[in-house]
Amino acid sequence: MDTLITAGRVLPRPSAPVLDGAVLVRDGVLVAAGPRADVVAQAAPDAARHDFPTGTALAGLCNVHVHLAFDASREMLAHFSENEDLLEGARSRLTAMLRSGVTTVRDLGDRGHLGAAVRRSFDGEAAPRLLVSGPPITVPGGHCHFFGGETASDDEIRALIDANAAAGADVLKVMASGGQITEGGADMWESQFDVRQLRVITEHAGRHGLPVAAHAHGADAIEAAVEAGVSTVEHCSFLTGPRSFDRREHVAKRMAAEGISACSTSSRNWRVIVEKLGDEVAQAMYGRLPWLEEHGVRLLSGTDAGLPGSVFDDPVGALELYEWLGFPRRRILEIATEDSAAGLGLASVTGRLEAGLAADVLVVEGDPLASLAALRTPLLVLAQGQSVAFT
């Protein structure tokens, strides 16, 4: 069955808008996207048709750093600890993401392989493409130890990687530095693993064909993770203390040269942080993003959804940080779609409206190239060709 979508504008890629365009989907795959007349001519006579004369069709958005096990409330850790069955809550959060236009999600830390269970539970239903890590690798009592991924030796590291791979992990997560939600653990800028240990992780993950995502706030942890050959650096804050930073140019150059991506993990909470810290400190913290961009490091769109205030249904609030930093809206849309897909190894699967790719399609009212606020009004969302109900 063909599905034909016409729109006032189509963005096969954000850099190549087409006015009065159309998108054709067949069996969950994109057949064509471009000028209306060209695309309509390829559609079957009985194609299901959706017309949005004032709308924009673009690739579905990506959120490459979430925690479906958390509920984004101030009591999220208590709720996580008290709740043995997290499946229904996680399902509702994933559905909320789809309704907000997100069609590719990467969960980077859960308990008991919740993410894999969530993915199985949506068999046959519309849902975002979900990549999962399972319990992240940490040290005894270390950051996010409550997910169940504590390791005290190389053998335990390898055993956890084997277990995560067997449970269906698509990526391995390591807590290379401390974080801010684990009482008694390492500070954000303090390293939890050295280069040798991180190499054990990347090499053993490689035997399973799995990339490694490194949680790394500290400048030393970032450098060690890059030297060990991780695929993505999460947060990538370059912290050396509570409000001190050390952006290391040689590290950024190596990331760019080796294709190691950086995910800011900034949610819509960025405005609160700017207000709390002041413009000077906020620019020092968030300024790493245009700095990384200038050095050629691929940026990925992720929000750390699930942490307090980091909600699952407002990708636009997070993307507006880039606009505050001076990024053109075209680049912001590229980061949220094709760049993030490429950073996950999915460039041949999604991220663009191109023949042969999965039919991950978002139609919004208005023009997001003129105002990101247009993304707040989704009119139609397809995930691998399946549409989500908005009621």
Secondary structure, DSSP 8 states (H G I E B T S, - for coil): -EEEEEEEEEESSTTS-EEEEEEEEETTEEEEEEEHHHHHTTS-TT-EEEEEEEEEEEE-EEEEEE-TT--SSTTHHHHHHH-S--HHHHHHHHHHHHHTTEEEEEE---STTHHHHHHHHTTTS---EEEE--S-BB-TT-TTGGGS-B--SHHHHHHHHHHHHHTT-SSEEEE-B--SSSTTS--TTSBSS-HHHHHHHHHHHHHTT--EEEEEEEHHHHHHHHHHT-SEEEEEEEEEETTEE---HHHHHHHHHHT-EEE----TTHHHHHHHH-HHHHHHHHTHHHHHHHTT--EE----BTSTT--SS-HHHHHHHHHHTT--HHHHHHIIIIIHHHHTT-TTTSSS--TTSB--EEEEES-TTT-GGGGGSEEEEEETTEE----
